[in-house]
Amino acid sequence: MRTDTMIALLAGVFMLNACDSAARPPVTPGSPDSPGVPDTPEITVDNEYTGDNGHYDVYILADNEWKSVKVYDALCSDAAKHSQIWNDWGNDKELRDTMSYSIYEADFSSPVKVRVHKRTGTFNTVEVRPGTYSIVPVDCGDNTVEFEIPSLDKAKVSVEFDGDRYHNLFLFGYEPDPDKPSEGDPGVIWYGPGEHDAGDITLTDGQTLYIDYGAVVYGRVVVDGSHCRIAGHGILSGDRLRHWGEQSWSMGAIILECNPDRDAGRQDLEIRDITVVNGPSWNISIYNYYDVLIDGVNTICYILNGDGIDVVCSNAVEIRNCFLRNYDDCITLKVRHNASPVSDLYDVHVHDNIIWGDFARGIVVGIEAGNREQATGYLHDVTVEDCIFLHHAGGEALDDLRAAFAIGQYASPEYAWTNSGTARDMKNITARNLVFDSIGKTGRNVAIWQYPDMSGPCNMDNVLLENFTVYDRNGVTTPAIYIDANQHSITNLTIRNFTFAGQKILSEGSECEIYGDVDVKFE
């Protein structure tokens, strides 16, 4: 572990480098170095949603008018508040915080100007992340800042006042949907602007669910067929679903469950652009599918085992352009015992996502990796690239796989449940071009962990970690890379161009702890 002096030094180096690099520190409103955003008398203000939310007002400048955009609230979980009490089923919210989010449509042919008014308290600094987007907010007085979203590929951001990541504001931007269906189109279940208490929605072969911009659908969705599509710039909310469970496990319904019987043979699934909030357990679950595209989806969930996207025993899967904030795993790729059949998970491409893990893991390849004593399915040929990790806070937990990016190997069902079995071998896992944007001080950036409590050894082979950049303004207290094979083995692991706080990691040491039988090469 680093000493406090070393932490301060590394954090200071990062701050100095950040001023001349793409990853910027927080901006102080009113700084003389901050360019002004001019306003003119010709610009008018639309106040349709002004004051509708207790925390923020948001405006987009279009056609010489500041158009107000609706702001919603969502619960989020602060790991520091939890200890071992993880769920408050009485809904007292003592363990939760309230963040806000806003979905906006704009013409991104040129930069989009945004105005945010903070309705409560005051602030000294404001930061718009990811820092690599180089978005500089400007103080306009009256608790208001303005900034520009440079392009559509940078349209999703987090606005954070005084470094507060638990009462922050997410902005999710889209261009108007050119493929929007109309109400009454054959094969389309359509929800327009406004609130809808939908209950259970079931899609069968060839059907489309469309949740339009401005719509909030309360309920859950079951996809029970092939060639199905879910799209739209609206919200699927679990607020009115039952949230229940026990001390350490939620038992609510999956809010978007694809292939509930987990049978073989399902294919051609597309989930695009919707925002899923406050699910009572897993949010998006996909079993035994071939040819899956998840594009532009957002999730916010505070539940202990409220994973964002779980992909199990599937192949030809692409997950891109998503912004996921979950207390449990944001994206997890599994070979799980309750698939039917327990087939391989492979040919998976996860890229260009923004990831915010409040406690467990941001993106995790594994943990559940099949069971040698029960089935032949195994995990292989997975690529994760061009993703940005904005937060992780659970790296000091007892489970040493907790990290913003993780690769894990454990039998499914877990050995602890069955007292038998070991994970199947894993191979061909590539992760490249990942950026860690100053995660929480108690978080962990990268972990590879083979679980010790299995009945026999397993192997992980041909793993590449390439072009990782870790910014560490917060002085994280865990090593940048943590690897433990326990009684198992990792072969052909390459760590290439891994940079922490401006320094390239070329060997084991305080920022790269390695335990067990690990065949590793640094480049």
Protein Blocks (a to p, Z undefined) as FASTA:
>chain_A
ZZfklmmmmmmmmmmmmmmmmbdcdddehiakbccddddfklccdfklgokamkbccddd
eehiacdddddddddddfklnmmafbdfkonommbccdddddddddfkbccddddddfeh
cdfbdcdddfklopacddebjhiacdddfbfklmbccddeehiaklcccdddddddfkbc
cehiahiacddeddddebjadddehiacdddehiaceddddddbehiacedjbdcdfklp
ccdddfklcfbdcfbdghjlopghiahiadehiacehiabdfbdcehiehiadehiacdd
fbfklcfbdcehiahiacehiacddfbdfbdcdddfkbccddddehiacehiacddfklp
mcdehjbncjfklombdcehiadehiacfbdcklmpmblkbcfbdcdddddddfklnopa
cddddehiadehiacehiafklcfbdcdddfbbcbdcddehiadehiacddfkopabdfb
dcdekjmccehiacehiaeehiacfbdcfklccedjdddddZZ
